Amino acid sequence: MSSLILSDIFTAFADVTHCFVLGDVTYGACCVDDLSALALGADLLIHYGHSCLVPIDAAKVPCLCVFVDIKIDVEPLISTIKLNLNDKKSIVLAGTIQFASAIREAMPELEKLGLSVLIPQSKPLSAGELLGCTAPRISSKSVIGSFSDMVVVFVADGRFHLEAFMIANPDISAFRYDPYLGKLFLEEYDHHGMKDTRKRAIERAREAKSWGIVLGTLGRQGNPRILDRLEKKMREKHFSYTVVLMSEISPTRIALFEQSVDAWIQIACWWEKDKSVVANSGCCNGLGCGHSNGLCSGCGNEAAKDVKGVGDSFAGDYPMDYCAQDGGEWNSSYLKKATRPIRRNVVSSTSDGAAL
């Protein structure tokens, strides 16, 4: 809404000669479209996103990330929790990043009510921030009592990001507080249906002879590092594969390869890449198979090719760590956790000298 106004301000007061508005990629932490800005010959990219998942030193052009902060009245949030969840001992408080300041403001007030409040964090995300692909797993050590005594209250006007937390923490009940409606909603998720759909897709993919790999080109949702590793594994196993660059996956595009590709692997945000396919196929949410020939995420591909006994691999935890710095091999984070050996300085003491 404000892009054209900002463009006029830049050209009038900042000596800017050209200002491009990339209207197709104006949201999301991983949608930094520095490659398009580079192709346009831009000197600076201003990105209105909810996180800085792509470091500015990794962008192809200088990038200025502008974070969104929406102020809300936290008193209705606190009173609603007090009225409806007063029988709980622990509360996990999280939300989308634009409400992060409200979460921090509400925490001490809820603790005054006798509640144990936990604001989780999956680095490099901010404390309390969840993404549709990234959410922390709550340890049992953080729970007072059992998981039945804990709930998550998610502050947002939609449930997409909350679904990641529910997938990663199936034992914790989830509520969503809509700050615009001032209402608390109980949210549920079909864990069995999702895992069963994923299992069937991966079982079909294990029989594939010809593979297609989709690298998402919508911003930085697709990571070339993962593509390089997958191509190496394909060559080692002598699989036939084709790499396709797509900004959005659609049934029409996938159908063009129906005779030559048995299974697809996607390296991108699973929701943006699957939702159009799922909507037209009747499959269970974005984590499932959206095409007759099978559609797997990078994580699903690991199971399809490397895990023995697919049924067992779906019995335990389901990690949601696509952008987490301590994620697995399928992880897309540009900010990987450093693996440093523990350094110990050995200092001689007086007692050591006496013993000698």
LINLINFEN-V757125 format. One record per helix or strand. SS is the DSSP state (hx for helix, st for strand). FROM is the first residue (numbers start at 1). TO is the last residue. Records with the same first field share a line. If there is no record, write none. Layout:
SS = FROM-TO / FROM-TO
This chain:
hx = 3-13 / 34-39 / 74-84 / 97-112 / 140-142 / 147-149 / 160-168 / 191-205 / 224-236 / 251-255 / 270-281 / 298-306 / 310-313 / 350-355
st = 44-48 / 62-66 / 90-95 / 116-118 / 129-129 / 134-135 / 150-155 / 173-178 / 183-187 / 210-216 / 240-246 / 263-267 / 295-297 / 320-321
